[in-house]
């Protein structure tokens, strides 16, 4: 399986993600180690996420994400 984000970066599309986006993305893909790494830098996560971001966790669980 290929990583779309990696393909975009290789093509020159580089936009840094916020810590919140990094955390949500790590959680969505089931990458607990990365989510914890981000959370170490931003210990208020996930509690500081707005409701619409928190809702993504329930959506991801419904889609079968770990």
Helices and strands as residue ranges (DSSP letters): H 4-10, H 19-28, H 32-41, H 51-62
